[in-house]
Amino acid sequence: RELLIELVGRIKSGEEGGELAELDNLWKVDYERKPPTIGEFIEEDYWLGPVLRPSDGNQGIFPEWKRVLKNDFDLDSRVHNAVITGSLGIGKSFISVVVFLYRVALATMLRNPQNFFGLSRGSAIIYAVLSVTRRAVTETALGDAMNFMALSPFFTEELKFDPDKKYSDGRIEFPKKIWLTYGSKGQHIIGRNAMGVFLDEGNWRLEANPDVRAYKLYDEIRTRIANRFQRTAGFLPAISILASSARDESSFTEKVIDDINKSKDPNQKIYRYAV
């Protein structure tokens, strides 16, 4: 608070042209270091550039996804719910992983993430990936996340991610009690401080009454996120992502899409692309 008052005072009494410089320093109120834009995060070598930037041996991220990330998921993003669907091979898992890792990175840069998100001191902040089995999730979205982090100096040097460690206990722990977790059951997320949840909906089709079970879990997650983290009208700092290939779309996916359309909330997004 003292830093914010000081910066506002400088803006009010500063020299001509100094206002923009002080505004550019407002990140210091909440962060220990200046956070990257999503563009910097996906393009620069220190972050995820080595795996997402096009090169001779790497196709990189599709241009349309880069546009989506910059338009909808940058530092000032208010998107809190997204459905990503469409053809196989369009990068649904990649995009979900990028958004997750960006949110994880930003959380670790906060001076006091628990206080920032309205949690008690020492609480773990969870970003969870759920699939039908632990093996399935490690071979898909979590596997992508670990590959991305292994090539990122930020994650390996600053956050101490170890590419050679198995992380068999279902979570990857970062500083300040920020956890990237994975699991196959609803109890792996319900009851925790979930700031991010990625549901691989297609894989839930293997459960009995899959549409009912999947929607029940989704509804519990969304309700808990809103009850726990919504402190300001129109702003929810957490995010949920539902990914589903067109061939796996179920009445659950369509119900979620219908819910989003009926909400008319610009901070809930649907991405449905062909090849």
Secondary structure as UniProt FT lines:
FT   HELIX           2..13
FT   TURN            16..17
FT   HELIX           18..24
FT   HELIX           26..29
FT   HELIX           38..43
FT   TURN            45..48
FT   HELIX           49..52
FT   TURN            56..57
FT   HELIX           63..72
FT   TURN            75..76
FT   STRAND          81..86
FT   TURN            88..89
FT   HELIX           92..109
FT   HELIX           113..116
FT   TURN            117..118
FT   TURN            121..122
FT   STRAND          125..130
FT   HELIX           134..139
FT   HELIX           141..150
FT   HELIX           154..158
FT   TURN            163..164
FT   TURN            168..169
FT   STRAND          171..174
FT   HELIX           175..177
FT   STRAND          178..183
FT   HELIX           186..188
FT   TURN            189..191
FT   STRAND          194..200
FT   HELIX           201..206
FT   HELIX           210..229
FT   TURN            233..234
FT   STRAND          239..245
FT   HELIX           246..248
FT   HELIX           251..263
FT   TURN            266..267
FT   STRAND          268..273
//
